[in-house]
Amino acid sequence: MHLHSLLSPFRRSPPTFLRFLSAFTSSHSPSNAAHNVAASDEESYAISLRRCVEGCDVRRGAALHAHFLKSAGESTFVFNHLINMYVKCGDLVSGLKMFDEMPERNVVSWTALISGFVQGGCADEALGLFRRMHFAGQRVNGFTLVSAFNACSLCGDLAQLYQIYAMVVRLGLESNVILMNSFLSGLIRLGKLQDAVLVFDGCPDKDIVSWNAMMAGYLQCSFSEVPGFWYRMNVESGVKPDGFTFSTVLTSLAALYDQKMGVQVHGQLVKCGHGCEICVGNSLVDMYLKCHNLVDGFKAFHEMPCRDVLSWTEMASGCLNCGQPGQAITTVEQMQLSGILPNRFTLATLVNACANIPSLESGKKAHGLRVKLGNEADICVDNALLDMYAKCGCMDEASDVFRTMKDQTAVSWTTMIMGYAQNNQGAEAISCFDEMIVKGVKPNYITFICVLYACSQRELIDEAWKYFSSMSHDHGIDPGEDHYVCMVDLLGRSGRINEARELVSRMPFKPCASLWKTLVAACQVHGDVETGLFAAKNAMDLDEKDSSTYVLLSNMFASASNWDGVRALRELMETSNVKKMPGSSWMS
């Protein structure tokens, strides 16, 4: 959007514009209080226009404008309030028209217009107005410069940001903390954190906004620096932290899993009286949950005097991440009983929790909530529903959801393919993959794991080789360890041990322990002790403490009635201090 395009709908001469507004007042006159005031009573107009801004009532503001013009008003003071009313109500075109028709303009006129364009999302146009103001010889004030800084940061104009800062220095306004805070925020938003640090350290006066701006910058670029900066703020500045400060430092501690310092910050925020703020409470709960401390997370959650949908969703998600899907479902149910409606993030968490149990009954209830959300639900919710039904073994229901989805992404198709494969429907999985390709949806790394797994279940060697080869040739995806494991498993299931061993030898990277163990398992089934010993040795070299390799090898010896080998293997485990995992059988 450019200035000339904004003006195009209202390119009328001043008299025409006056007639337009006068006609408007015939059906939209201001309230009696505003209509009856004398034309010279500037303050009455100002009060009425401020009320228009508060109610975002541009129609009433336009009527006041016409009333003022009909009274032959020429007050710059009132004109400035009119500009402010138009731009704050989102009518940038009329605000600019008003500005251009003013008989006189002062710094307030320019600043109101520039600020309005910045708030209206027209940062480039705001900078154009700032340059026009400069060329017109109009002096700027601190408010003008703050708006100009904000415009630079919004449109990404780093060079202009530095130029305006140079103007601040020339005017001797470096001690203006509001200006310096705006400059700091601009530098941080444009990724110049180190420059912001230099400016911050050179500021003679810093307030809580200054410290918060820097802390937010560290959180975006290097959250590991936030705790040290927090300590510096408490020791050096004497500035009292506010809710934003506490929320920022707790967010960084959550990312660092630093519960020890988090407890200290918790104590300080209680002393400072910020424990009642919902944003701080949410950050505190998140810190405990990220540290997998569900008990203290619930305690902090229940101590919050007010909880919103984010609070409940965060708590449910924390339960899920801490391995308590049942508690996550209960939390969402309590949320609904408290009268708070779930959003799409809540619903995605709920469906994932149902898939983790799995609980078909709770999953169907979650599906009902998804239907109620309608268009508010997103693709993540629908993908979670697919996964839930697949894990509950209900592929018909999963298919119904899939076919009714507006957008079927690669994740959606992959979830369906894996669902079919996990439910022993390999043919359907392969058919789903072929349909995906026909419809032009690009498969990803995980998609090929799923289709190769499906081929392995049905021992479809030719099809598997076709898909494996197409990864790099047709889709630009280099096969990884997981794909080779699937192929070795398939060849091993089919008794093609030599082909599997040859494939491992031709891998473009060093085989992992799981791949060798897959080969050992195949050798056990088909009695190839020589290859099994070779694969087991390679697996042990990579992870000598992994008991599963010893179990596989022991089972292979037992299958061949080689009891001396079984005893020798047990002695080796004892001397190597390898402990068998509980639940793993020594016998096949």
C-alpha positions as CSV (number, residue, x, y, z in Angstrom):
1,M,0.0,0.0,0.0
2,H,1.3,3.5,-0.9
3,L,0.2,7.0,0.0
4,H,-1.2,7.8,-3.5
5,S,-3.2,4.6,-3.4
6,L,-4.7,5.6,-0.1
7,L,-5.7,8.9,-1.5
8,S,-7.3,7.7,-4.7
9,P,-10.8,6.9,-3.3
10,F,-11.2,10.5,-2.0
11,R,-9.5,12.7,-4.7
12,R,-12.0,15.6,-4.3
13,S,-11.5,19.3,-4.1
14,P,-11.9,20.7,-0.5
15,P,-15.4,22.2,-1.2
16,T,-16.6,18.8,-2.5
17,F,-15.2,17.1,0.6
18,L,-17.0,19.7,2.8
19,R,-20.3,19.0,1.0
20,F,-19.8,15.3,1.4
21,L,-19.3,15.7,5.2
22,S,-22.2,18.2,5.5
23,A,-24.6,15.8,3.8
24,F,-23.4,13.1,6.1
25,T,-24.4,15.1,9.2
26,S,-28.1,15.2,8.0
27,S,-28.5,11.6,9.0
28,H,-25.6,11.1,11.4
29,S,-25.5,14.2,13.6
30,P,-23.5,14.1,16.8
31,S,-25.1,13.9,20.2
32,N,-26.9,16.9,21.5
33,A,-24.1,17.7,23.9
34,A,-21.6,17.9,21.1
35,H,-24.0,19.6,18.7
36,N,-24.9,22.4,21.0
37,V,-21.4,23.5,22.0
38,A,-20.1,26.7,20.7
39,A,-17.8,26.5,17.7
40,S,-15.0,28.2,19.6
41,D,-15.2,25.7,22.4
42,E,-12.2,23.7,21.3
43,E,-12.0,21.6,24.4
44,S,-15.5,20.3,24.0
45,Y,-14.7,19.1,20.5
46,A,-11.5,17.5,21.8
47,I,-13.4,15.6,24.5
48,S,-16.1,14.4,22.1
49,L,-13.4,13.3,19.6
50,R,-11.5,11.4,22.3
51,R,-14.8,9.6,23.0
52,C,-15.0,8.7,19.4
53,V,-11.5,7.2,19.6
54,E,-12.4,5.2,22.7
55,G,-15.5,3.7,21.0
56,C,-13.8,3.5,17.6
57,D,-16.8,5.5,16.2
58,V,-15.6,7.0,13.0
59,R,-19.1,7.9,11.8
60,R,-19.8,10.1,14.8
61,G,-16.3,11.6,14.4
62,A,-17.0,12.5,10.8
63,A,-20.2,14.1,11.8
64,L,-18.3,16.2,14.4
65,H,-15.8,17.1,11.7
66,A,-18.6,18.4,9.4
67,H,-20.2,20.3,12.3
68,F,-16.9,22.0,13.0
69,L,-16.3,22.9,9.3
70,K,-19.9,24.3,9.1
71,S,-19.1,26.5,12.1
72,A,-16.1,27.9,10.1
73,G,-13.7,26.4,12.6
74,E,-10.0,26.8,11.8
75,S,-8.5,25.6,15.0
76,T,-5.3,23.6,14.5
77,F,-5.9,22.1,17.9
78,V,-9.2,20.7,16.8
79,F,-7.8,19.6,13.4
80,N,-5.1,17.7,15.2
81,H,-7.8,15.9,17.3
82,L,-9.7,15.1,14.1
83,I,-6.5,13.6,12.5
84,N,-6.0,11.5,15.6
85,M,-9.6,10.4,15.6
86,Y,-9.5,9.2,11.9
87,V,-6.2,7.4,12.1
88,K,-6.9,5.8,15.5
89,C,-10.2,4.5,14.2
90,G,-8.5,3.0,11.2
91,D,-9.6,5.5,8.5
92,L,-6.1,6.4,7.3
93,V,-7.4,7.8,4.0
94,S,-9.6,10.4,5.7
95,G,-6.8,11.2,8.2
96,L,-4.4,11.9,5.4
97,K,-7.0,14.0,3.6
98,M,-7.7,15.9,6.7
99,F,-4.0,16.6,7.2
100,D,-3.4,17.8,3.6
101,E,-6.4,20.2,3.8
102,M,-5.3,21.8,7.1
103,P,-4.4,25.5,6.7
104,E,-1.6,25.2,9.3
105,R,0.2,22.2,10.6
106,N,2.4,21.8,13.6
107,V,4.5,19.0,15.1
108,V,1.5,17.5,16.7
109,S,-0.3,17.2,13.4
110,W,2.6,15.4,11.8
111,T,3.2,13.1,14.8
112,A,-0.5,12.1,15.1
113,L,-0.5,11.2,11.4
114,I,2.7,9.2,11.5
115,S,1.7,7.4,14.7
116,G,-1.6,6.5,13.2
117,F,0.0,5.0,10.1
118,V,2.4,3.0,12.3
119,Q,-0.5,1.6,14.4
120,G,-2.5,1.0,11.2
121,G,0.2,-1.4,9.8
122,C,1.5,1.0,7.2
123,A,5.1,1.4,8.5
124,D,6.6,2.2,5.0
125,E,4.1,5.0,4.5
126,A,4.8,6.3,8.0
127,L,8.5,6.6,7.2
128,G,7.6,8.4,4.0
129,L,5.6,10.9,6.0
130,F,8.5,11.3,8.4
131,R,10.8,12.1,5.5
132,R,8.3,14.5,4.1
133,M,8.1,16.2,7.6
134,H,11.9,16.5,7.6
135,F,12.0,18.1,4.1
136,A,9.2,20.5,5.1
137,G,11.5,21.9,7.8
138,Q,9.2,20.9,10.6
139,R,11.0,20.2,13.9
140,V,10.4,16.9,15.5
141,N,9.7,16.0,19.1
142,G,10.2,12.8,21.2
143,F,6.9,11.4,20.3
144,T,7.6,11.8,16.6
145,L,10.9,10.0,16.9
146,V,9.3,7.1,18.9
147,S,6.8,6.6,16.1
148,A,9.6,6.7,13.5
149,F,11.7,4.1,15.5
150,N,8.6,1.9,15.6
151,A,8.1,2.3,11.9
152,C,11.7,1.3,11.1
153,S,11.5,-1.8,13.2
154,L,8.2,-2.9,11.7
155,C,9.3,-2.5,8.1
156,G,12.9,-3.8,8.7
157,D,14.7,-0.6,7.7
158,L,17.9,-0.8,9.8
159,A,19.7,2.0,7.9
160,Q,16.8,4.4,8.6
161,L,16.8,3.3,12.3
162,Y,20.4,4.3,12.7
163,Q,19.8,7.6,10.8
164,I,17.0,8.5,13.2
165,Y,19.2,7.6,16.1
166,A,21.8,10.0,14.7
167,M,19.1,12.7,14.7
168,V,18.4,11.9,18.4
169,V,22.1,12.4,19.2
170,R,22.2,15.8,17.2
171,L,19.2,17.0,19.1
172,G,20.7,16.0,22.5
173,L,17.9,13.6,23.4
174,E,20.1,10.6,24.4
175,S,18.9,11.0,28.0
176,N,15.3,10.5,27.0
177,V,14.6,7.0,28.3
178,I,11.5,6.5,26.2
179,L,13.4,7.3,23.0
180,M,16.2,5.0,23.9
181,N,13.8,2.2,24.8
182,S,12.2,2.5,21.3
183,F,15.7,2.4,19.7
184,L,16.6,-0.6,21.8
185,S,13.4,-2.4,20.8
186,G,14.1,-1.6,17.1
187,L,17.6,-3.0,17.2
188,I,16.4,-6.2,19.0
189,R,13.5,-6.7,16.6
190,L,15.9,-6.4,13.6
191,G,18.3,-8.9,15.1
192,K,21.1,-6.5,16.3
193,L,21.3,-7.7,19.9
194,Q,25.0,-6.9,20.3
195,D,24.4,-3.3,19.1
196,A,21.5,-3.2,21.6
197,V,23.8,-4.3,24.4
198,L,26.2,-1.5,23.6
199,V,23.4,1.1,23.6
200,F,21.9,-0.3,26.8
201,D,25.2,-0.2,28.6
202,G,25.8,3.4,27.5
203,C,22.3,4.6,28.7
204,P,22.7,6.8,31.8
205,D,19.1,6.2,32.8
206,K,17.4,2.8,32.5
207,D,13.8,2.0,33.6
208,I,12.0,-1.4,33.8
209,V,11.1,-1.1,30.1
210,S,14.8,-0.9,29.2
211,W,15.6,-4.0,31.2
212,N,12.6,-5.9,29.9
213,A,13.5,-5.0,26.3
214,M,16.9,-6.5,26.7
215,M,15.7,-9.5,28.5
216,A,13.2,-10.2,25.8
217,G,16.0,-9.8,23.2
218,Y,18.1,-12.4,25.0
219,L,15.1,-14.7,25.2
220,Q,14.7,-14.5,21.4
221,C,18.4,-14.9,20.5
222,S,20.1,-16.6,23.4
223,F,17.8,-17.6,26.3
224,S,20.8,-19.0,28.2
225,E,21.9,-15.4,28.9
226,V,18.6,-14.4,30.5
227,P,19.3,-15.8,34.0
228,G,22.6,-13.9,34.2
229,F,21.0,-10.7,33.0
230,W,18.2,-11.2,35.6
231,Y,20.8,-11.5,38.3
232,R,22.5,-8.3,37.1
233,M,19.2,-6.5,37.1
234,N,18.5,-7.5,40.7
235,V,22.0,-6.6,41.9
236,E,23.0,-3.6,39.9
237,S,19.9,-1.7,38.9
238,G,17.6,-1.4,41.9
239,V,14.8,-1.5,39.4
240,K,11.8,-3.5,40.7
241,P,10.8,-6.3,38.3
242,D,7.2,-6.4,36.9
243,G,5.0,-9.1,35.6
244,F,6.7,-9.1,32.2
245,T,10.1,-9.5,33.8
246,F,9.0,-12.5,35.8
247,S,7.3,-14.1,32.8
248,T,10.4,-13.6,30.6
249,V,12.9,-15.1,33.1
250,L,10.6,-18.0,33.9
251,T,10.2,-18.8,30.2
252,S,13.9,-18.9,29.8
253,L,14.3,-21.1,32.8
254,A,11.7,-23.5,31.4
255,A,13.7,-23.7,28.2
256,L,16.9,-24.4,30.2
257,Y,15.1,-26.9,32.6
258,D,16.6,-24.9,35.5
259,Q,14.2,-25.7,38.3
260,K,16.6,-24.7,41.0
261,M,16.7,-21.1,39.9
262,G,13.0,-21.3,39.0
263,V,12.1,-21.9,42.6
264,Q,14.1,-18.9,43.6
265,V,12.3,-16.7,41.1
266,H,9.0,-18.2,42.3
267,G,9.8,-17.0,45.8
268,Q,10.8,-13.5,44.6
269,L,7.6,-13.0,42.5
270,V,5.5,-13.9,45.5
271,K,7.4,-11.3,47.6
272,C,6.9,-8.7,44.9
273,G,3.2,-9.4,44.7
274,H,3.1,-10.6,41.0
275,G,1.8,-14.1,41.8
276,C,-1.8,-13.1,40.9
277,E,-1.0,-12.1,37.3
278,I,-2.2,-14.7,34.9
279,C,0.7,-14.4,32.5
280,V,3.2,-14.8,35.3
281,G,1.2,-17.8,36.7
282,N,1.2,-19.5,33.2
283,S,4.9,-19.0,32.9
284,L,5.5,-20.4,36.4
285,V,3.4,-23.5,35.7
286,D,5.2,-24.0,32.4
287,M,8.6,-23.8,34.1
288,Y,7.6,-26.6,36.5
289,L,6.1,-28.7,33.8
290,K,9.1,-28.4,31.5
291,C,11.2,-29.6,34.4
292,H,8.8,-32.6,34.6
293,N,7.7,-31.6,38.1
294,L,4.0,-32.3,37.8
295,V,3.4,-32.0,41.5
296,D,4.6,-28.5,41.9
297,G,3.2,-27.6,38.5
298,F,-0.3,-28.6,39.7
299,K,0.3,-26.7,43.0
300,A,1.2,-23.5,41.1
301,F,-1.7,-24.0,38.8
302,H,-4.2,-24.4,41.7
303,E,-2.8,-21.3,43.4
304,M,-3.6,-19.1,40.4
305,P,-6.6,-16.9,41.4
306,C,-7.7,-16.8,37.7
307,R,-7.0,-19.3,34.9
308,D,-7.7,-18.9,31.2
309,V,-7.8,-21.4,28.3
310,L,-4.0,-21.2,28.0
311,S,-3.6,-22.1,31.7
312,W,-5.7,-25.3,31.3
313,T,-4.2,-26.3,28.0
314,E,-0.7,-25.8,29.3
315,M,-1.6,-28.0,32.3
316,A,-3.1,-30.7,30.2
317,S,-0.1,-30.7,27.8
318,G,2.2,-30.9,30.8
319,C,0.5,-34.0,32.0
320,L,0.8,-35.6,28.6
321,N,4.5,-34.7,28.3
322,C,5.1,-36.1,31.8
323,G,3.6,-39.5,30.8
324,Q,0.2,-39.0,32.4
325,P,-2.3,-39.0,29.5
326,G,-5.2,-40.0,31.7
327,Q,-4.5,-37.0,33.9
328,A,-4.4,-34.8,30.8
329,I,-7.9,-36.0,29.9
330,T,-9.2,-35.4,33.4
331,T,-7.7,-31.8,33.3
332,V,-9.6,-31.0,30.1
333,E,-12.8,-32.4,31.6
334,Q,-12.3,-30.2,34.7
335,M,-11.7,-27.2,32.4
336,Q,-15.0,-27.7,30.7
337,L,-16.8,-28.0,34.1
338,S,-15.3,-24.7,35.1
339,G,-17.0,-23.1,32.1
340,I,-13.9,-22.5,29.9
341,L,-14.3,-23.7,26.3
342,P,-11.4,-25.5,24.8
343,N,-9.6,-24.1,21.8
344,R,-7.8,-26.0,19.0
345,F,-4.6,-26.4,21.0
346,T,-6.6,-27.9,23.9
347,L,-8.3,-30.2,21.6
348,A,-5.1,-31.4,19.9
349,T,-3.6,-32.1,23.4
350,L,-6.8,-34.0,24.4
351,V,-6.8,-36.1,21.2
352,N,-3.1,-36.9,21.6
353,A,-3.8,-38.0,25.2
354,C,-6.6,-40.3,24.1
355,A,-4.2,-41.8,21.5
356,N,-1.6,-42.4,24.1
357,I,-3.8,-44.5,26.4
358,P,-5.5,-45.4,24.0
359,S,-9.1,-44.5,24.9
360,L,-11.7,-44.8,22.2
361,E,-14.5,-43.6,24.4
362,S,-12.7,-40.4,25.3
363,G,-11.4,-40.0,21.8
364,K,-15.0,-40.0,20.4
365,K,-15.9,-37.3,22.9
366,A,-12.9,-35.3,21.7
367,H,-14.1,-35.9,18.1
368,G,-17.5,-34.4,19.1
369,L,-15.7,-31.3,20.5
370,R,-13.8,-31.0,17.2
371,V,-17.1,-30.9,15.3
372,K,-18.4,-28.2,17.6
373,L,-15.3,-26.1,16.9
374,G,-15.9,-26.2,13.2
375,N,-13.6,-24.0,11.2
376,E,-11.7,-23.0,14.4
377,A,-10.1,-26.4,14.5
378,D,-6.9,-26.7,12.4
379,I,-5.1,-29.5,10.5
380,C,-3.2,-30.5,13.7
381,V,-6.4,-31.5,15.4
382,D,-7.5,-33.6,12.4
383,N,-4.2,-35.3,12.2
384,A,-4.3,-36.0,15.9
385,L,-7.8,-37.6,15.4
386,L,-6.4,-39.8,12.6
387,D,-3.6,-41.0,14.9
388,M,-6.0,-41.6,17.8
389,Y,-8.4,-43.7,15.7
390,A,-5.4,-45.6,14.2
391,K,-4.0,-46.4,17.7
392,C,-7.4,-47.6,18.8
393,G,-7.5,-49.9,15.8
394,C,-10.5,-48.1,14.2
395,M,-9.2,-47.5,10.7
396,D,-12.7,-47.1,9.2
397,E,-13.3,-44.1,11.6
398,A,-9.8,-42.8,10.7
399,S,-10.6,-43.1,7.0
400,D,-13.9,-41.2,7.5
401,V,-12.1,-38.3,9.2
402,F,-9.4,-38.4,6.5
403,R,-11.8,-38.2,3.6
404,T,-13.7,-35.3,5.1
405,M,-10.6,-33.2,5.7
406,K,-10.3,-30.0,3.7
407,D,-6.5,-30.1,3.6
408,Q,-4.7,-33.4,3.5
409,T,-1.0,-32.7,4.1
410,A,1.9,-35.1,3.9
411,V,1.5,-35.6,7.7
412,S,-2.1,-36.7,7.2
413,W,-1.2,-39.2,4.5
414,T,1.7,-40.5,6.5
415,T,-0.5,-41.0,9.6
416,M,-3.0,-43.0,7.5
417,I,-0.2,-45.2,6.0
418,M,1.3,-45.9,9.4
419,G,-2.2,-46.6,10.9
420,Y,-2.9,-49.2,8.2
421,A,0.5,-50.8,8.7
422,Q,0.3,-50.9,12.5
423,N,-3.2,-52.5,12.2
424,N,-1.9,-55.3,9.9
425,Q,-3.4,-53.8,6.8
426,G,-0.3,-53.6,4.7
427,A,-2.1,-53.7,1.3
428,E,-4.3,-50.7,2.3
429,A,-1.1,-48.9,3.5
430,I,0.6,-49.4,0.1
431,S,-2.5,-48.4,-1.7
432,C,-2.8,-45.2,0.4
433,F,0.8,-44.4,-0.4
434,D,0.3,-44.9,-4.2
435,E,-2.8,-42.6,-4.0
436,M,-0.8,-40.0,-2.2
437,I,1.8,-39.9,-5.0
438,V,-0.9,-39.8,-7.7
439,K,-2.5,-36.8,-6.0
440,G,0.8,-35.0,-6.1
441,V,1.5,-34.8,-2.3
442,K,5.2,-35.0,-1.7
443,P,6.2,-37.8,0.8
444,N,8.7,-37.1,3.5
445,Y,11.3,-39.1,5.4
446,I,8.8,-40.6,7.8
447,T,6.4,-41.5,5.0
448,F,8.9,-43.9,3.4
449,I,9.6,-45.5,6.8
450,C,5.9,-46.3,7.0
451,V,5.5,-47.7,3.5
452,L,8.7,-49.8,3.9
453,Y,7.3,-51.1,7.2
454,A,4.1,-52.1,5.5
455,C,6.0,-53.9,2.8
456,S,8.0,-55.7,5.5
457,Q,4.9,-57.0,7.1
458,R,3.6,-58.6,3.9
459,E,7.2,-59.5,2.7
460,L,6.7,-57.5,-0.5
461,I,10.4,-57.4,-1.5
462,D,10.0,-56.1,-5.1
463,E,7.7,-53.3,-4.0
464,A,10.0,-52.4,-1.2
465,W,13.0,-52.2,-3.5
466,K,11.0,-50.0,-5.8
467,Y,10.0,-47.5,-3.1
468,F,13.5,-47.6,-1.5
469,S,15.1,-46.8,-4.9
470,S,12.6,-44.0,-5.6
471,M,13.5,-42.1,-2.5
472,S,16.6,-40.4,-3.9
473,H,15.8,-40.8,-7.6
474,D,12.2,-39.4,-7.6
475,H,11.8,-37.5,-4.4
476,G,15.3,-36.2,-3.4
477,I,15.3,-38.0,0.0
478,D,18.5,-39.9,1.0
479,P,17.7,-43.1,2.8
480,G,18.6,-43.0,6.5
481,E,19.2,-45.6,9.1
482,D,15.5,-46.2,9.7
483,H,14.9,-47.1,6.0
484,Y,17.9,-49.5,6.0
485,V,16.5,-51.1,9.1
486,C,13.2,-51.7,7.4
487,M,14.9,-53.2,4.4
488,V,17.1,-55.5,6.5
489,D,14.1,-56.6,8.5
490,L,12.2,-57.3,5.3
491,L,15.1,-59.3,3.7
492,G,15.6,-61.1,7.0
493,R,12.0,-62.1,7.4
494,S,12.1,-63.5,3.9
495,G,15.2,-65.6,4.7
496,R,17.5,-63.5,2.4
497,I,20.2,-63.2,5.0
498,N,23.1,-62.8,2.5
499,E,21.2,-60.0,0.7
500,A,20.6,-58.2,4.0
501,R,24.3,-58.5,4.9
502,E,25.3,-57.2,1.5
503,L,22.9,-54.3,1.8
504,V,24.5,-53.4,5.2
505,S,28.0,-53.5,3.7
506,R,26.9,-51.1,0.9
507,M,25.5,-48.5,3.2
508,P,26.9,-45.0,2.6
509,F,27.4,-44.5,6.4
510,K,28.4,-46.6,9.3
511,P,25.6,-49.0,10.4
512,C,23.9,-48.3,13.8
513,A,23.5,-50.9,16.6
514,S,19.8,-51.3,15.9
515,L,20.5,-52.3,12.3
516,W,22.9,-55.0,13.4
517,K,20.4,-56.2,16.0
518,T,17.8,-56.5,13.3
519,L,20.1,-58.7,11.4
520,V,20.8,-60.8,14.5
521,A,17.1,-61.4,15.0
522,A,16.7,-62.5,11.4
523,C,19.6,-64.9,11.7
524,Q,18.0,-66.4,14.9
525,V,14.8,-67.1,13.0
526,H,16.5,-68.7,10.0
527,G,19.4,-70.4,12.0
528,D,22.3,-68.5,10.3
529,V,24.6,-68.7,13.3
530,E,27.7,-67.5,11.5
531,T,26.1,-64.2,10.2
532,G,24.3,-63.8,13.5
533,L,27.7,-63.9,15.4
534,F,29.2,-61.4,13.0
535,A,26.2,-59.0,13.4
536,A,26.1,-59.4,17.2
537,K,29.8,-58.6,17.5
538,N,29.3,-55.4,15.5
539,A,26.3,-54.4,17.6
540,M,28.3,-55.1,20.8
541,D,31.2,-53.0,19.6
542,L,28.8,-50.1,19.2
543,D,27.1,-50.6,22.5
544,E,28.6,-53.2,24.7
545,K,26.2,-52.5,27.6
546,D,23.0,-53.1,25.6
547,S,21.5,-56.3,27.0
548,S,19.1,-56.8,24.1
549,T,22.0,-57.9,21.8
550,Y,23.0,-60.5,24.3
551,V,19.4,-61.7,24.7
552,L,19.1,-62.1,20.9
553,L,22.3,-64.0,20.6
554,S,21.4,-66.2,23.6
555,N,18.1,-67.0,21.9
556,M,19.9,-67.9,18.7
557,F,22.3,-70.3,20.6
558,A,19.3,-71.8,22.4
559,S,17.4,-72.3,19.1
560,A,20.5,-74.2,17.8
561,S,20.7,-76.2,21.2
562,N,24.1,-74.7,21.8
563,W,23.8,-74.6,25.6
564,D,27.6,-74.1,26.0
565,G,27.2,-70.9,24.0
566,V,24.3,-69.8,26.2
567,R,26.4,-70.3,29.4
568,A,29.4,-68.6,27.9
569,L,27.2,-65.6,27.0
570,R,25.8,-65.4,30.5
571,E,29.3,-65.4,32.0
572,L,30.4,-62.7,29.5
573,M,27.4,-60.5,30.7
574,E,28.4,-61.0,34.3
575,T,32.1,-60.1,33.7
576,S,31.1,-57.1,31.6
577,N,28.5,-56.0,34.2
578,V,25.6,-56.1,31.6
579,K,22.2,-56.3,33.2
580,K,19.3,-58.0,31.4
581,M,16.3,-55.7,31.1
582,P,13.3,-56.9,33.1
583,G,10.8,-58.7,30.9
584,S,13.2,-59.9,28.3
585,S,13.2,-63.7,27.9
586,W,16.3,-65.8,27.4
587,M,14.3,-68.2,25.3
588,S,12.8,-67.5,21.9
